Amino acid sequence: MKILIVEDEKFARENLERLLKGIRPDIEILATLDSVSATVKWLSQHQADLIFLDIHLADDLSFNIFSQIKVTTPIIFTTAYDQYALQAFKVNSVDYLLKPIEPTELQAAIEKFEQTQATPSVPYDQLLAALETAQQKSYQERFIVARGEKIMSVTVDQIAYFEGEDRYVYLTKKDGSRYIIDYKLSDLEDLLHPKHFFRLNRSFITHFSSINRIISLSKSRLKVELTPSSRRDIYISAANNRSFKTWLNQ
């Protein structure tokens, strides 16, 4: 099997190469490219059996390859896009691997390709439009909080994390101040930009910049320490582990 890898992140590219060689030692990696322009040039002169294609390349979105050259080679997309953008893939029935790529999922994708070796008819222009629409979703930029008779507006860049405790949800600022807000954590998940905020567990949603330390407790369970320090220990379950690592890797 002859493979073309199109990926602009060095670590992700090397990791994919290593995983592929581990799964199929006889795989031949013809080239590794990092841009739309280089890929268009390469495909105009060469042919691969399968392409692993990242979405966001050094010079443009990879979908713009298809507006410049006809591609008949089967493609497996690799992406670190958030959950909203991934809905576009599901709607358009495109195969993809979510970064960081898991060996078992990569093997399943390879086996699926080997069984079918079919090139799906994909409306790339519609997929690109769906991705762009997903990324243009507006998110809340500030929250009103009160302390006594004093009311103030807190911008999202001032927020460290949200914590659900008993019947209340607290907003903790980066300076350590804490306020009760009239939201549910489930509501906040839709209001906050998923690139910057992540729901760690049933009780905490944190801003990326507030993560102080991540401790591996087992193969699949993590402990997270935040700044300012939380009043309770924060653990990430095995079920949420992969989503958390994907979010960190964006």
C-alpha positions in Angstrom: 0.0 0.0 0.0 1.4 3.4 -1.1 0.5 6.3 1.2 0.6 10.0 0.9 0.6 12.0 4.2 -0.5 15.7 4.1 0.0 17.2 7.5 1.7 20.5 8.6 2.3 19.6 12.2 5.7 17.8 12.6 4.7 15.9 15.7 1.4 14.7 14.3 3.1 13.7 11.0 5.8 11.7 12.7 3.2 10.1 15.0 1.1 9.0 12.1 4.1 7.6 10.2 5.1 5.6 13.3 1.5 4.3 13.8 1.2 3.3 10.2 4.5 1.4 10.2 3.4 -0.4 13.4 0.1 -1.5 11.9 1.3 -2.3 8.4 5.1 -2.7 8.2 4.9 -3.1 4.4 3.3 0.3 3.9 5.3 2.6 1.7 5.0 6.3 2.5 5.6 8.0 -0.8 5.8 11.6 0.5 4.9 13.8 3.5 3.6 17.3 2.5 2.5 20.3 4.5 0.6 22.6 2.2 -2.2 22.8 -0.4 0.2 24.1 -3.1 2.7 21.3 -2.6 -0.1 18.7 -2.6 -1.6 19.9 -5.8 1.8 19.8 -7.5 2.6 16.3 -6.1 -0.8 14.9 -7.2 -0.4 16.3 -10.7 2.6 14.1 -11.1 2.2 11.1 -8.8 -0.4 8.6 -7.7 -1.0 7.0 -4.2 -3.3 4.3 -3.0 -4.5 6.3 0.0 -4.2 9.8 1.3 -4.2 10.9 4.9 -5.2 14.5 4.8 -5.2 17.1 7.5 -7.9 19.8 7.3 -5.9 22.9 8.2 -2.6 23.1 6.3 0.3 25.6 6.2 -1.2 27.7 3.5 -4.9 27.0 3.4 -7.7 24.6 4.2 -7.1 21.3 2.4 -10.5 21.3 0.7 -9.1 23.9 -1.7 -7.0 21.2 -3.2 -10.1 19.8 -4.9 -10.9 23.1 -6.6 -7.5 23.0 -8.3 -7.1 19.3 -9.2 -9.3 16.2 -9.6 -8.6 13.8 -6.9 -9.7 10.2 -7.3 -7.6 8.6 -4.5 -9.5 7.5 -1.4 -8.9 10.0 1.5 -9.0 9.6 5.3 -9.1 13.0 6.9 -7.2 13.7 10.1 -8.5 16.6 12.2 -8.4 18.3 15.6 -11.5 20.3 14.8 -14.0 20.7 17.7 -17.3 18.9 18.1 -19.3 21.4 16.1 -17.2 21.2 13.0 -17.2 17.4 13.2 -20.9 17.4 12.8 -20.3 18.5 9.2 -18.3 15.3 8.6 -21.1 13.1 10.0 -23.7 14.8 7.8 -21.6 14.4 4.7 -20.5 10.8 5.5 -16.8 11.5 5.3 -14.4 9.2 7.1 -12.1 11.0 9.5 -9.7 10.3 12.4 -9.7 12.7 15.4 -6.3 13.8 16.7 -4.5 12.6 18.7 -5.0 9.5 16.5 -5.6 6.2 18.4 -3.9 3.1 17.0 -7.1 1.0 17.2 -9.0 3.6 15.2 -6.3 4.0 12.6 -6.2 0.2 12.2 -10.0 0.1 11.7 -9.7 2.9 9.0 -7.0 1.0 7.2 -9.0 -2.3 7.3 -12.1 -0.5 6.0 -10.1 0.9 3.1 -8.6 -2.5 2.3 -12.1 -4.1 2.3 -13.7 -1.5 0.0 -10.9 0.5 -1.6 -13.6 2.8 -2.9 -13.5 6.5 -3.5 -16.5 8.1 -1.9 -18.4 10.7 -3.8 -18.0 13.7 -1.5 -19.4 17.2 -2.0 -16.3 18.9 -0.8 -17.7 22.4 -1.5 -20.7 21.6 0.8 -18.4 20.2 3.4 -16.2 23.2 3.4 -19.2 25.5 3.7 -20.5 23.4 6.7 -17.1 23.6 8.4 -16.9 27.4 7.9 -20.5 27.8 9.2 -19.6 25.7 12.3 -16.6 27.9 13.1 -18.6 31.1 12.7 -21.0 30.2 15.5 -21.1 33.1 17.9 -20.3 32.5 21.6 -20.9 34.5 24.7 -18.2 37.1 25.4 -19.1 38.3 28.9 -21.2 37.4 31.9 -23.1 39.6 34.4 -22.2 38.9 38.0 -23.3 40.5 41.3 -22.0 40.9 44.8 -24.4 42.6 47.1 -25.7 45.6 45.3 -22.7 45.8 43.0 -23.2 44.4 39.4 -20.3 44.0 37.0 -19.5 42.4 33.6 -16.9 39.7 33.4 -15.3 39.0 30.0 -14.5 35.4 29.1 -10.7 36.1 29.1 -11.0 36.9 32.8 -12.6 33.6 33.7 -10.6 30.7 35.1 -13.3 28.1 35.4 -16.9 27.4 36.3 -17.9 25.0 39.1 -21.2 23.3 39.9 -21.7 22.7 43.6 -25.0 21.6 45.1 -27.7 23.7 43.4 -25.4 26.5 42.4 -22.9 27.3 39.6 -19.9 29.5 40.5 -17.8 31.6 38.2 -14.2 31.8 39.4 -12.1 34.6 37.9 -8.3 34.4 37.3 -7.8 36.7 40.3 -9.5 34.1 42.6 -12.8 36.0 43.1 -15.9 33.8 43.0 -19.5 34.6 42.0 -22.8 32.7 41.8 -24.3 32.9 38.3 -27.7 31.9 37.0 -26.7 29.2 34.6 -26.5 25.5 34.4 -23.2 23.9 33.4 -25.0 22.2 30.5 -26.1 25.7 29.3 -22.6 27.0 29.5 -21.2 24.2 27.3 -23.2 25.7 24.4 -22.4 29.3 25.3 -18.6 29.0 25.6 -16.2 28.7 22.8 -15.1 25.0 22.7 -11.5 26.0 21.7 -11.0 27.8 25.0 -13.3 26.0 27.4 -13.7 22.3 28.2 -16.0 20.4 30.5 -13.7 18.3 32.7 -16.4 16.4 34.5 -19.9 16.8 35.9 -18.8 19.7 38.1 -16.1 21.8 36.3 -15.7 23.7 33.0 -12.3 25.3 32.7 -10.5 27.8 30.5 -7.4 26.4 28.8 -5.1 29.0 30.4 -6.2 27.9 33.9 -4.8 24.4 33.6 -1.8 24.3 35.9 -0.9 20.6 35.9 -2.2 17.3 34.6 -1.3 14.1 36.6 -1.7 10.7 35.1 -3.2 8.4 37.8 -3.6 5.4 35.5 -3.5 4.5 31.8 -6.9 6.2 31.3 -7.6 8.4 34.4 -6.2 11.9 34.9 -6.2 14.5 37.7 -6.2 18.1 36.8 -5.0 21.0 38.9 -6.2 24.5 38.1 -5.1 28.0 38.8 -6.6 29.5 41.0 -6.7 26.2 43.0 -10.1 24.6 43.1 -11.7 23.6 46.4 -12.1 20.0 45.3 -9.9 17.6 43.5 -10.7 17.3 39.8 -10.6 14.0 38.0 -11.1 13.1 34.3 -12.8 9.8 33.7 -11.6 7.2 31.2 -14.6 8.0 29.0 -13.6 11.7 28.8 -9.9 11.2 28.6 -9.6 11.1 24.8 -11.8 14.2 24.2 -9.7 16.1 26.8 -6.4 15.2 25.0 -7.9 16.1 21.7 -8.9 19.5 23.1 -5.5 20.1 24.5 -3.9 19.2 21.1 -5.8 21.8 19.1 
